[in-house]
Amino acid sequence: MTNPRQLAFIALRDVHKGAYADVALDRVLQKFNLADCDRRLVTELVYGSVRRQRTLDTLIDQFAKKKSHQQPQDLRTILHLGFYQLRYQERIPASAAVNTTVQLAKENGFSGLTGFVNGLLRQYLRKAAGQRGSGAEEKDSLLLPQSPVPHFDPLELPENPVERLGILHSFPDWIIQVWLEQLGLTETEQLCEWMNQSPTIDLRINPLRTSIEEVEAALQSAGVLVRRIPHLPQALRFIGNTGSIQKLPGFREGWWTVQDSSAQLVGHLLDPQPGEVVIDACAAPGGKTTHIAELMADEGKIWACDRTPSRLRKLQENSQRLNLQSIQIYTGDSRHFKQFQNTADRVLLDAPCSGLGTMHRHADARWRQTPESVRELSVLQRELITHTSTFVKPSGVLVYATCTLHPAENEQVISAFLAESPDWQIEFPSGVELPDSTDSTPQGWFKLWPHRQDMDGFFMVRLRKTNNSE
């Protein structure tokens, strides 16, 4: 089986049964040997349909007699694929999108409903083309436009700005509300648009093995385009398709690793020095841990702690590939460690979070998180910072970072910690170069907004222990 749309349907069926989108997609891609163009199409259809789920459901609600939640789940998935291609895939001719969706219905138990599927998608196209009516004679004579870009947007939107943005850009209302309160209407819309783009891939060169110039030259000779990222001395961003990352020059040799530029900034904010003891309290899968080792010239000791053994194995593989010796792995929950008290020069707490700053990378994250899950995470984050701060020696440093944009997991966690911890204060780092228009507040914490800096959304703050209180 090599039909990309059928494979996308199989993966989406697993997602709707509870599988993570990346896991379901990977399972399908591993099973079948597809050409690169077909792999890209399957990936686009799966991630796009998951990402745009609310918009696609609204279209079903609008054009069908039965609402999306009343449709058989597999039929709903097929309609998602059809509407996604018509609305978002400019390179796919409308006729191909309609015909292949009708074929999907026929091959997956809905042969009696092919007329319904065909009619629904054509109705959307008629409205997009500004045509009225839906009579049989018009349907027969209708020439499907070759481009799905609508003259009129067939999607009907409510007046309420939260619901309007939520439906148009496919986010839950509560996430839109959180952003509106911080950014206002115009920037919230910009952020929504940014989060629905396909993610870029950044890499971090390993200065202990190579130079940025050498990596640029090796990639260029392989026909892979990259560009540098201002303010980040180890960062390169891929431009265009790369093929398999593991097959690119320098990967096996440990010259570089994949890490988003926002995450690289966290290592520079921590500013670890050769010979120090550093604890990475929530280390897996290890991107920041290995960066710390590189910044320390691999001299000193890094305790990489995490409670998930499988994710720690990934860290071990990466540190071996990068040929780093200073990392010691420690399995367990950092909230319960007593042996590290007053032992570390620096501690990184890259706290578990809702990931609202990286939703473009995780297509289903917006549907998995809820206000309740955010509340639970904020409790965990407060417990973690309270305990891991005891690992720091007097005058030592703790960096708290998350890849979320929710104040309950960021500003509120730090404010509560400082209110309870008079021996800690925020330190505004002098030697760290920040990307342009970074939101650095009078309080001293930093917020990276994706639509402003064109990188993952992150929150980070550097704290210093001011006296000998324990």
Secondary structure by P-SEA (a helix, b strand, c coil): cccaaaaaaaaaaaaaacccaaaaaaaaaaaccccaaaaaaaaaaaaaaaaaaaaaaaaaaaccccccccccaaaaaaaaaaaaaacccccccaaaaaaaaaaaaaacccccaaaaaaaaaaaaaaaaaccccccaaaaaacccccccccccccccccccaaaaaaaaacccaaaaaaaaaccccaaaaaaaaaaaccbbbbbbbccccccaaaaaaaaaaacbbbbbbcccccbbbbcccccccccccccccccbbbbcaaaaaaaaaacccccbbbbcccccccaaaaaaaaaacccbbbbbbbccaaaaaaaaaaaaaaccccbbbbbccccccccccccccbbbccccccccccccccccccccccaaaaaaaaaaaaaaaaaccccccccbbbbbbbccccccccaaaaaaaaaacccbbbbbcccccccccccccccbbbbbbccccccccbbbbbbbbccccc
